[in-house]
Each structure stands twice: as structure tokens, then as C-alpha cells.
């Protein structure tokens, strides 16, 4: 059976042909190949059903007819989406293939039929997501559509993947006389979503709703979770739109100034909404949206913005004398250091490209964003000279740091090039030179370092003691990092360079770098600092699986005259089960210093008796988040993270 196509379902068409009959075959293709319509039948696909319905309400809001949307997760597994828009039209088709059916029934039972009515009102819609409410109907075991229009309440029910259970009916007057609107309630079909189930995840829904509220200034977006144990109500509404979005993103950071640069523009078929602020940090956060959809891979809108940003800032820096004639231009990366920006565009036929279809490909949007940013950002800088000068100053500092880092890198590299002689005094290197068999132990404190030197196998194991706390690299630029002694020593010892555009894991002198720190608070801080350093500056070491955490035992006890070490609580339990008559006295070991070299070798360093924890990165985005929470400025969220994850600090892989 040929698949139904939207092109054949011209609303109100008077010609009745075979192709229209295929349209009337309805929703079978959706049930046969759900992935084609909602991406997957996992949790992502399940939530896609909600986005599909909500997008229709947001379209109604964008057209200026809807001010509030409420998404409710019900106790019985249903989700309802209610809006106060015009209400889906209810009048019957006078002729054509849908003759006699209400417009509402057609919207819910014919693929792609949504938004085909009243043409003008639907200039801009989601594109990728705008496959229509009928898809939701097809993938639900039950759907209830309720509409208030012209003072009357209408309803129609659908079952078993979109089959109408009776015709549209009037159920009485609208509860509120002049209030129009639509409520779609759906119960997802568990046979479709069998793999991961039909339970909605509140967090997934609220994140999306909050973003929608930011992107649609003033729109009231309510979330109601009525499920037992999970009950909550949240309202998102932002008078400032994406200005509030930028402030929200910078809330856990320190803003460079309180103002947010903002401009909007519109031309035939496309609109632009931009908000920009800088923070005192060193990472770049530019977030693009096209028709309300996040474009995580960037695209033409972001390209146009970046080009204009670099040009406007350089022009301003020259005009004000911050850059002299002899000076080089600032690079884009200098200017974008610490930026937080939202680039939200709307356009008629968005082209989503790239690996995850999250990159905007429309070329026309690039010149539009570039042209508008050139004009409007320059204007903003002229009107806000104190802010503009702060940005320029930060960018100039970033450029200096970039050049300083380059020189410092070269210096470190020159040192490394002097081979053996260049190795730091503190490093007690091993004699073997094949990285596949060598190990570097980074040991907290000089005295534990001394013990480790005695405990090691000098052929394959190198020891680098580090004193006190190394620099927090999350809060320092590369040039400052490179002046820090402990960090210099680390870079030289490892030998693969530094910085994510330069570091080369194939040059690493050891394929195991083992962090050996105490099991107390100080030890855990040092461990985190070192992990942050490797993650930010030598990420390939982490990705190659070269970074390990040593696990010195937590307990010791005696059996007769023999001292036994126990790795953790479960080892202790196993010991008790095997030695029921034991006197049950255990020492809790706090410091590495409590062990002599034989004990340290036996429990922690010797290949046959030790346990090493390999550090892994599962989710890059998640890791970024954890890093900035752990090492950033926001003390509150750090406290919260540490409290919720304190149970197993020994297993903190990120
Ligand atoms: C088609 C035409 C019109 C509105 C809608 C669809 C509409 C659909 C949905 C889905 C959820 N909420 C909705 N609200 C409206 C325009 C009708 C007119 O011209 O009055």
C-alpha cells in the first residue's frame, strides 16, 4: 500500500480521486513504522508525543491567539495538553474526500493535515516536529479531544490507534463563556512503546517546557504532575523571553555586567531574536534555536552570528583605541571567551542537517543574522560604552593569555625536548621506556611519596609526589596554569603536551597514570582537582582509559599475628562471613602514612594484589556539567551535588 502523503490531502478539495482514497487509509503507516514519525519507540519517542501536541499549541501562541498552555501528567498514565487558542475548527467538510467529517476529526485522523486550514495563521511551525497530532492519535490506545469554540464545548474520542469512537459531538456550553481553546488528552499505546514503557519523566518534560517559555516571551506554560509520589505544579513565564534565558544560564556564574544585549529583527519569512551576556569564566556558550528547536550542532544562524560578532568587536576595539594600528585583530575565540548567547530564528522551511539532524542548513538565514548583528550589536555597543569596553578588555586579556600560553607551551616543550635531563627532580622515574608497561603514580604529599618510592617496582613504576592543592584549572586560563609548578611538573612528566587542541596521547610516557590520595576530605579534593585537570587539559588521556584511581584499603584487622587489609565495607563483610569467630576489631585507615612500604606495595601498588579504578567518561555533556558544578563558583549547587553524591566518592567516575 502506498504511503499517504500530505500533498494529496488538500483541505476542501473538490476533486475526488484515487490518491485521496489512499489518504483515507489513515494512520496505518504510522503504526507500522513509528520511528519514521517520532524518531524512536523508546523514551525519547514517547516524549515526542507530548512535544507534538504542545507544538500545535505553541504555533497557536506564535500566531497570537493563545496565552497559556498547561501540560498535565495524570495518575492513569495519560498526558493532557490544554491551550486557550482558537480551538481546532469543528465545522464539517461540505465536499471532497472528507465530506461530512468535522475538521477536527480530519486533523486527528489524517497524516499531516494539521495546520492546513486558515493557511495564513500558520506561517511558522516546528518543521521537524510538525508531523501533526494525528501521529499522536495513531500511537495512542485512547485520545480525547475537547474544543471550546463559539461558546460551545465539543468532544470526540478515538481508540485503538486513532479510530473515531463516534462522531464529534456537542456536550454543552463552554464552561467559560468567552474562552476558546483545545485540550488533547492521550494515553500512549503500551504495545508501541513496549521496549522502555509508557511512563513520562517529569524532568524531561519540564526542561522542554521551560525552554519553550523562554523562547516565547510572556507565554504562560504550566506543568502539573498528578501522579502519586511525584505530584508537583510549576509555572514558567518570562516577561523578558530570551533575555531571561541568558540571565538564567549565567545565574550559577559571575556575570561580567548586569545588562543583556538584545535585538530582534524580521524580514520576509524569517525572524531573529538574540540575547547576549558575558561571564567572567573561560568557556563559550552559544545556543541556537530554529523554530523553537534546539540546534545543538549549530548551523547557518550561529555562523552568521559568530562572523558578525568578531567583526563588530574588532571594529569597536580599533575605533576606541583599545587595539592600535600595529596590533593584530582579536580572534573569534578571544571574543567568545565567557560568552552566553541565545540565537533564536524562525523561518519557513527549516533544513535540519548533520549527524543528529540538529544543524540548521538554510543559507539565507546566515546573511540575515550576520547583517542584523553587524548593525544592531554595533548600535548596542555605541549606546552602552561601559559594557562594550568591559567586553573588549576581557577579549584583549584573552588574546594576551592565548599568546602567553603559546609561549609558555613552547617553553615547556623546549624543556621536554631536553629529554631525560628535562625531567623534574621530584619525579622518580622508572627505567622502562615502553609506555604500554610503565605507570606513573601521582602521590599526595612528600612523605607518602617517599613510602611509594620504596614500595614501587623501579623498572615500571614512576612516582611523582605533589604537595598540597594543585591549581583549580576550572578557574584559571592556560597561561596561569602553565606558571604553576605542580602543573608544569605534571606536563613534563607525562610528555604529551597540554590543551585540548594540542595534547597528544600517543606521546604520553605512561599508559597508566594512577592518582594515589588519602580517603579523607583533602584527598578527595586533590583527586577532583587532578581529574578536572586531566578532563579539561588532557582529555585524550581520560578517553584512552589511561587515568586510574588507586584504592588503598579502608580497614585493617588482625588474624593471630598477621595483619589483614580490607578494601571496603563489602570486603569487610566477606571477611566476617569467612571468619565467624574473629574478635571483630577493625582499624579504619585514614592516611597513606599509616602504612609502611611493604604494606603500601602489598595493598595498593603491586600489580597482583591491588585494585585500580579506571576513570571513564560516559556522557560528555554530563561531565561538563559535573565539572562546572564541582569546580565552578556556585557554592550552593556544589554543596548540593556533593551531598547527593557523597555516598560513594570513591567511585566518582565522571
Ligand atoms: C487549524 C486551524 C486553526 C487552529 C488550529 C488548527 C488549532 C490546532 C490546535 C491543536 C492544539 N491546539 C490547537 N489550536 C488551534 C485556526 C482556526 C480558526 O481560524 O479559527
Boltz pocket constraint, residues with backbone or C-beta under 6 A from the ligand:
constraints:
  - pocket:
      binder: B
      contacts: [[A, 53], [A, 56], [A, 57], [A, 60], [A, 83], [A, 85], [A, 86], [A, 87], [A, 88], [A, 89], [A, 114], [A, 115], [A, 116], [A, 117], [A, 118], [A, 121], [A, 182]]
      max_distance: 6.0
